[in-house]
Amino acid sequence: MRIGVFVCHCGLNIARVVDVKELVEYAKTIDGVVHAEDIDYACSDSGQEEILNAIKEKNLDAFVVAACSPKLHEPTFRRVAIRAGLNPYMVEIANIREQCSWVHQAKPKAALAKAKDLIRMAVAKARTNRPLERRKAEIERSVAVIGGGVAGIEAALTLADSGIKVYLIEKNPTIGGHMATLNEVFPTNDCSICILAPKMSDVWNHENIEVITNAEIDEINGSVGNFRIKVIKHPRYVDESKCKGCIDDCSSVCPVEIPNEFDYGIGVRKAIYIPIPQSTPLYAAIDWEHCIGCRLCEKACQPKAVDFSQQPETLEIKAGAIIVATGYKIFDARRKTEYGYGRFKNVITTIELERLLSASGPTMGRLLRPSDSTVPKRIAFIQCVGSRDEKTNKYCSRVCCMVSLKNAYAIKERYHDAEITIFYIDIRAFGRMYEEFYRRVQEAGVRFIRGKVGEIIENENGNLIVSYESTLEGEVREEEFDLVVLSIGIEGNRDVATKLGLGIGEDGFFEVAHPKLRPAETNVKGIFLAGCASGPRDIQDSVASAGLAAAKAAQLVLTGETEFDPYNAYVDEEKCIGCRICEKVCEFNAVTVDRKAKINPNACAMCGICVAACPADAIDMGFFSDEGIKAMIDALGEEKNADPLALAFACWYCSYGAADLAGTTKVQYEPNVR
């Protein structure tokens, strides 16, 4: 076999650490290599042309590109192979950037030795490669959108308007998400629900959208083009075909009062309730956990809609693609014990303030102190509670500064004599019109103090003493306030992560395939991310990301079919002894045994468990074959190393991406890992 090696400089990303010229000369000494050269940027048009010409001139059978991660440009070089008349699976990538030069910047000699090993191992793998063919499969012309917040709503409408069937799955009794509970939105200070409610109605009435509320994902099987989703729809104990949304009759007789989660605990609701006045769908629901079974609501309901016989319902959904729009969780301010949240009644959070200022909130828009229902005059906002903090979350939540500015301005509009102080580390007004809004808030008379609040204590009249360090003046001071508002951050909502097989970042949000080039895609083909599922976003960015996710999903399902890389497991029937072990270990129901094992390529998750479990060595993977892996191990042992080596077996779908992430974030580790 005639093999070529092409070593990329990647500007200085590789060449600054690794001697590229020496790598080329070394590659020429490897058995089977008939051509080696260096290229400034192998992925560029000119770089691709160089590789293409070399393949033709040297009559290469396979080639290795020593460059960046295969997760980034492997498809690029496979297309070059096709143009040159080679099978695309005769290409190997030696990852000498993310997993070498970027993680061993201070040890160039060791990095060079590692790069040589990686190239030698890639050449050994290339020698075992055989021409493979991609397979095609039909795609379900439907998309499941998980999460009914503003991002899920936008994605669903975009897809449905393109003629695609959409299943919108929401865990709460109504769609709308967090945005439905907000008072106003920045920087225009528009009424939040006034903007969102028409879209909620459009979703509910769209002929291509099936809204499934009060539901949760139980199980997800299959793969791109043919996902099978099991959904548990919890009973409302209210017949939706009869309920008229006239909640007063049934709720007025309910003797149970509990904190209203849609008011974030500052208001109360009954055991039978409609979450918000604009709920979509506008049906009542009974909270079974708190219902005492008195059945008074059943007697009071004139349409006879209350139905205690309802049971959980299991729905089976088939979808060609999935969009995850599960949003975020609100930071629990009780974790910052020094601020007294949960102990002092007049310490509240920004999301609770939203409900106090909202006309549909528990005080009908009046700002009243929780302790005595009086209007506070001196109000303090404390920024970065649960964000930019080594003890809680290191990242910036991106929305907190603007939320405080918005609410401070809203208070000043209603209560002109209110004295408002915002304690901040940095005000991050990064979006269009945000800086102008910041100036408007300053001009309205809101005071800004750059400093860190150390502690809050309560005095005998319920007022709050805030101790803080002014970082501009270098002094520690105390001030008294009637009300303190904690500007809380947001955290990743990873409820469905394990069921989807998606990676979670260090920050707790879902990992994207590539933060710059593929921000809506995941490591699982056919699953896309929208809104805050992949990180903190404001409403504008959430809507934009939802549009991108919808476009990617539509691009996939509208083709009618998809192609798969030949990575799935296959059975050598001559070796198979029919022991059924592979059938037992497969979690994806991809294996059936009728004397001999058969693997459904559309259901195969390409995890390789069956390959490892087979006692007859009758199962192998198409591209990641046993022969290829053994050849790489043998190649590593061909040359002696002064230091003991650690050989890492990284799963292509998860841990390999984590190793790449270490490179992109420039995490430095010992260079003896191969």
PyMOL commands that set and color helices and strands:
alter all, ss='L'
color gray80, all
select helices_A, chain A and resi 20-27+45-57+70-83+88-90+97-101+108-128+150-161+178-181+192-205+247-252+261-263+296-300+333-335+337-339+350-357+400-414+434-443+497-500+531-534+539-557+581-585+609-613+626-636+655-664
alter helices_A, ss='H'
color red, helices_A
select strands_A, chain A and resi 3-8+33-39+62-67+91-95+135-138+142-146+165-169+184-185+190-191+209-212+215-223+226-233+257-259+268-270+272-273+285-286+313-319+321-324+328-330+347-349+378-385+419-424+447-458+464-470+475-481+483-488+490-492+527-529+561-564+569-571+591-593+597-599+619-621
alter strands_A, ss='S'
color yellow, strands_A
deselect
rebuild
show_as cartoon
